């Protein structure tokens, strides 16, 4: 489990095609405290540490993961939002995040709103029922609050605000129209949606 509070920005140093895609990711973590087999969320996707060095770790990204996540993340030079797994007793500063991507969002537009950035995003209609104003959402591993939601013919549109701190401390500071984002809905909304769907089928 994670919280959606990014603690480092990593850079993909190399991407090697094997049976899966082996990434070496440079980071600022003290890797002596990270065990092989540990989970690290990489732009919202929970991946397993399979090798490590003083200032890097390696992960294997399966074809399934690549097909379900945003384009451009798993290549040399890509910058990734990183978060180590939540430990018992850690502060839950964001919301409960599993690191399992529910779908892809597309940035529709970005505009200044005070010192913040207001970002409009479109997601597939099937994710729409799990979004609510003032609810939580994870975008590329960052815990954010949904400001407004509306269903349109081409999908569900929603808006979030990026405060300057979040823009500076994550990869979302360079966000622009057309960018794909890994989207994870609130885990409680996911289970409620499943329960309601199952009840309707009875």
N, C-alpha and C positions, 0 to 999 in steps of 0.2 A: 504493500500500500504506500501511497504517496500523498502529498498535500497540495501539489500544484504551486509550491513556492520554489522558484528556481534558485539554486545555490551556486551555479557556475555556468559559464558558456564554454562548451567544448568545440574543438575544430577537428574535422575528419582529416587525419594526416595521410591515410592511404585507404584504398578500397580494392580488395582483391577477390576476384571471382574464384570460388572453390565449389564445393557442393552447394554451400550457401555463400553469401557475400560476407567476407571478413573485413571489418572496419577496425582501424586503429584510430582512437580518438584522444587527442591531447587535451589535458584538463589541468585545473589548479588544485585538485584534491590531494590530500596526503594519502597516497595509495598504499602505504604500509597498513592503514586501517581498513582497507577494502579487501575482502576475501575473494578468492576465485569462487564463482558461483553466485556472488552477490548480484542483486538487481539494481540497475540504474535506469531511471527514466530518461530517454533521449528524445527530446521534443515530443513528449507525451506518450512514447512507446516504451514499454518495459522490456529491457534487454538484459541478458546475462553476461557478466564479466567472465571471459574465458582465458584471458591472459592479461598481464599488466606489467608496467615498469614504473619508474620513479614519478613520471608526469604524464602517463598515458594508460589507457586500458583498451582491450580488444573485445569485440562482440561479434557474433554471427547473426546476420539478418537473413531470415528465410525468404523464399519466393512468396509465400503467403503474406508475410509482413510487408514486403515491398509492394505487393499488389493492393494493399489496404491502406497505405500511408501516402502522405503528400509527396509529390514529385520533387526531386532535387535535394532531398535530405541526405541520401545515402551515397554521396559522391565526394571525392577529394576536394577539400577546401570548404565544404559546407559547415555552417555554424549551427550548433545544437544546444537547446536549453537542457541543462542537466539537473537532476535531483536524485540524491541517494534515497534508498527506501526508508520509510518511517520506522523509528524504533519506539518501543514502549517507553512512555514518559516524555517523548518529544512533544513540543508545542504544535498543535494543529492550527497553523496560521491561515491556511486556505480552506479547503474542504477535502473530504475523502476521495482520493483518485486512485484508480486501479492500474493505470498504464495500459489499458486496452482501448484501442481506437474504435469508436463507433461508426465513424464516417468521415468524409472530407467536406470541408467548407471552402467557399471561394469568397475572397474579399471583393465586395462590390464597390466600395469607395471609402476614402479616408478624408476627414476634414478636421481642422482645428476647432476646439471648443474650450475656451479659456486657455489654460496651460496644458490641457490634455488633448488627446486625439480621440475623436469619435469614429468608430469603425463599423461599417455595415457589412454583413456576412450572409451568404446564402448557403443553406444546407438542404439535403434531400428531404422531401415531405415526410418520410417515415420517422425522422428525428423530431419533427415539429411538436408532437404531443408531449415530448419530454423537455421542452424549453418553456420557461415561464419568466415573466418580468420579476426582477430581484432574485431570481434563482441563480445557481452556480453553473459554470461551464468551464471546461478545460480546452484551451486552444494552444497547440504546439507545446503542451505541458505546463501552461500557465493558467492558474486559477483566476477566473474573472467573473464579474457579475453581469448578467443579462439585463439590459435597460428596457428594451421593448422587443416585441415579437409580433410578426404578422405573417399569415399564410398567403402566398401568391401562387399563380399558376405554375411558375417555374421552380417552386420550392418554398421553403420557409425562410423568411428574412428576419434577422435580428441584429441588434446593435449593442456594442460594448464601448466603454470608455477606457483608454489607456492613460493612466496618470504618468507624469514624467519619470518617477522612480521605476515603474514597471517597464516603460519604454527603454530606459537606460540599462536596466539590469537583465534584459532578455533580448532575444532576437526580434521581438515584435516592434522594436523601435524603427526598423527599416520597412515596415509593412506598407504595401501599396496594392492598388486594385489589380485583380487577376491572380494574386498569390493564393496557392492552396494551403490549407491548414489542417492539421490533425485535430479532430473534434472528439472529445469524450464528454458525454452528458453526465449529469449527476447520477451517481450509482443508485440512489433511492428512486429517482424518476425512472430509471431503467427497469427496476424490479416492479414498480407500480404499473408501468406500461404492460409488462408481461402478465402480471396478475389480472389486469382488466381484460386483456386480450383472451386469456384462458377462460375467464368467467363468461365472456360474451359467446364463446364457442359451446357452452354447455346447453 
